[in-house]
Amino acid sequence: MEEETIFKKIFDWAFAVGCNIIQNSKCGDEKGRDYLRRLIFEIRAEETPGRFLDKLSETLGEYKTNINILAPVSLLPEIYQTKTKWSGDSFYYLKSSILSGLLNALSTK
């Protein structure tokens, strides 16, 4: 898959996840926005690919299984099943694609 295409797919996935956390969670829109902010704050500080992906999957797993949230979210397999590991610039493109998608979702009404 072409590099530009994978990052667009990752951005689109992150945007959809953010919208689902806000609009389709059991907790409601306002709490959903708070949970999305919490997700953004938690993953943006991670500077290594392993820790970033671990924190992302851990937090999304909590949002999906926590009885008070029940967000209809899923993980994008391409992020975790790449043939080459995320490193250098490709990791920062991955991170910025995900954060941009989540922030855009937070900006929507």
C-alpha contacts under 8 A as a table, 3 or more apart, distances in Angstrom:
res1	aa1	res2	aa2	distance
1	M	5	T	6.78
1	M	6	I	6.59
2	E	5	T	5.30
2	E	6	I	6.47
3	E	6	I	5.34
3	E	7	F	6.54
4	E	7	F	5.38
4	E	8	K	6.34
5	T	8	K	5.11
5	T	9	K	6.18
6	I	9	K	5.01
6	I	10	I	6.15
7	F	10	I	4.93
7	F	11	F	6.10
7	F	93	Y	7.26
7	F	94	L	6.61
7	F	97	S	6.25
8	K	11	F	5.04
8	K	12	D	6.11
8	K	97	S	7.50
9	K	12	D	5.11
9	K	13	W	6.10
10	I	13	W	5.06
10	I	14	A	6.13
10	I	76	L	7.58
10	I	79	I	7.77
10	I	94	L	7.44
10	I	97	S	6.27
10	I	98	I	6.38
11	F	14	A	5.14
11	F	15	F	6.13
11	F	97	S	4.82
11	F	98	I	5.49
11	F	100	S	6.87
11	F	101	G	4.89
12	D	15	F	5.11
12	D	16	A	6.20
12	D	101	G	6.51
13	W	16	A	5.13
13	W	17	V	6.14
13	W	76	L	7.10
13	W	101	G	7.51
14	A	17	V	5.02
14	A	18	G	6.12
14	A	97	S	7.73
14	A	98	I	5.28
14	A	99	L	7.54
14	A	100	S	7.93
14	A	101	G	4.75
14	A	102	L	5.48
15	F	18	G	5.14
15	F	19	C	6.20
15	F	98	I	7.86
15	F	100	S	7.90
15	F	101	G	4.13
15	F	102	L	5.20
15	F	103	L	7.83
15	F	104	N	6.55
15	F	105	A	5.27
16	A	19	C	5.08
16	A	20	N	6.09
16	A	101	G	7.88
16	A	105	A	7.43
17	V	20	N	5.07
17	V	21	I	6.20
17	V	73	V	5.69
17	V	74	S	7.45
17	V	102	L	7.40
18	G	21	I	5.16
18	G	22	I	6.38
18	G	36	L	6.45
18	G	101	G	7.39
18	G	102	L	5.09
18	G	103	L	7.90
18	G	105	A	5.14
18	G	106	L	6.79
19	C	22	I	5.17
19	C	23	Q	5.82
19	C	24	N	7.68
19	C	105	A	5.32
19	C	106	L	7.46
20	N	23	Q	5.23
20	N	24	N	4.96
20	N	25	S	6.65
20	N	71	A	6.59
20	N	72	P	6.20
20	N	73	V	6.67
21	I	24	N	6.01
21	I	25	S	5.42
21	I	32	G	5.36
21	I	33	R	7.37
21	I	35	Y	7.47
21	I	36	L	6.59
21	I	71	A	5.30
21	I	72	P	7.08
21	I	73	V	7.24
22	I	25	S	6.36
22	I	28	G	6.96
22	I	29	D	4.95
22	I	30	E	7.35
22	I	31	K	7.64
22	I	32	G	4.19
22	I	33	R	5.37
22	I	36	L	7.23
22	I	106	L	7.83
23	Q	28	G	6.88
23	Q	29	D	5.59
23	Q	32	G	7.18
24	N	28	G	7.34
24	N	29	D	7.93
24	N	71	A	6.43
24	N	72	P	6.76
25	S	28	G	5.84
25	S	29	D	7.58
25	S	32	G	6.55
25	S	69	I	5.80
25	S	70	L	5.54
25	S	71	A	4.27
25	S	72	P	6.64
26	K	68	N	6.71
26	K	69	I	5.28
26	K	70	L	5.53
26	K	71	A	6.73
27	C	31	K	5.80
27	C	32	G	6.27
27	C	68	N	6.17
27	C	69	I	5.06
27	C	70	L	7.52
28	G	31	K	5.72
28	G	32	G	5.78
29	D	32	G	4.87
29	D	33	R	6.15
30	E	33	R	5.18
30	E	34	D	6.47
31	K	34	D	4.91
31	K	35	Y	6.18
32	G	35	Y	5.06
32	G	36	L	6.14
32	G	69	I	7.88
33	R	36	L	5.02
33	R	37	R	6.17
33	R	106	L	6.63
34	D	37	R	5.11
34	D	38	R	6.22
35	Y	38	R	4.94
35	Y	39	L	6.22
36	L	39	L	5.03
36	L	40	I	6.28
36	L	102	L	7.47
36	L	106	L	7.18
37	R	40	I	5.10
37	R	41	F	6.18
37	R	106	L	7.75
38	R	41	F	5.14
38	R	42	E	6.09
39	L	42	E	5.15
39	L	43	I	6.26
39	L	56	L	7.66
39	L	59	T	6.74
40	I	43	I	5.53
40	I	44	R	5.92
40	I	99	L	6.70
40	I	102	L	7.15
40	I	103	L	7.75
41	F	44	R	5.55
41	F	45	A	6.91
42	E	45	A	6.27
42	E	46	E	7.60
42	E	55	K	7.23
43	I	46	E	5.56
43	I	52	F	5.91
43	I	55	K	6.17
43	I	56	L	6.23
44	R	47	E	7.88
44	R	52	F	7.93
44	R	95	K	7.82
44	R	99	L	7.32
46	E	49	P	7.82
46	E	51	R	6.12
46	E	52	F	5.06
47	E	51	R	7.40
47	E	52	F	6.79
48	T	51	R	5.52
48	T	52	F	6.00
49	P	52	F	5.09
49	P	53	L	6.05
49	P	86	W	6.25
49	P	87	S	6.95
49	P	91	F	6.39
50	G	53	L	5.36
50	G	54	D	5.99
51	R	54	D	4.98
51	R	55	K	5.98
52	F	55	K	5.29
52	F	56	L	6.11
53	L	56	L	5.00
53	L	57	S	6.07
53	L	80	Y	7.86
54	D	57	S	5.32
54	D	58	E	5.92
55	K	58	E	5.05
55	K	59	T	5.98
56	L	59	T	5.40
56	L	60	L	6.13
57	S	60	L	5.20
57	S	61	G	5.85
57	S	75	L	7.09
58	E	61	G	5.12
58	E	62	E	6.24
59	T	62	E	5.05
59	T	63	Y	6.26
60	L	63	Y	4.99
60	L	64	K	6.18
60	L	73	V	6.85
60	L	74	S	7.40
60	L	75	L	7.78
61	G	64	K	5.17
61	G	65	T	6.16
62	E	65	T	5.26
62	E	66	N	5.52
63	Y	66	N	5.55
63	Y	69	I	5.76
63	Y	70	L	5.91
63	Y	71	A	5.50
63	Y	73	V	7.71
64	K	69	I	7.03
64	K	70	L	4.83
64	K	71	A	4.84
64	K	72	P	6.06
64	K	73	V	6.13
64	K	74	S	7.99
65	T	69	I	7.62
65	T	70	L	5.85
65	T	71	A	7.87
66	N	69	I	5.42
66	N	70	L	5.72
67	I	70	L	5.62
76	L	79	I	5.82
76	L	80	Y	7.43
77	P	80	Y	5.42
77	P	81	Q	5.83
78	E	81	Q	5.12
78	E	82	T	5.86
79	I	82	T	6.36
82	T	85	K	6.44
86	W	90	S	5.91
86	W	91	F	4.89
87	S	90	S	5.73
87	S	91	F	4.94
87	S	92	Y	7.98
88	G	91	F	5.62
88	G	92	Y	6.85
89	D	92	Y	5.10
89	D	93	Y	6.17
90	S	93	Y	5.01
90	S	94	L	6.12
91	F	94	L	4.97
91	F	95	K	6.10
92	Y	95	K	4.96
92	Y	96	S	5.96
93	Y	96	S	5.16
93	Y	97	S	5.96
94	L	97	S	5.17
94	L	98	I	6.29
95	K	98	I	5.28
95	K	99	L	6.11
96	S	99	L	5.07
96	S	100	S	5.74
97	S	100	S	5.20
97	S	101	G	6.14
98	I	101	G	5.22
98	I	102	L	6.24
99	L	102	L	5.13
99	L	103	L	6.00
100	S	103	L	5.10
100	S	104	N	6.02
101	G	104	N	5.19
101	G	105	A	6.26
102	L	105	A	5.09
102	L	106	L	6.27
103	L	106	L	4.94
103	L	107	S	6.29
104	N	107	S	5.01
104	N	108	T	6.51
105	A	108	T	5.32
106	L	109	K	8.00
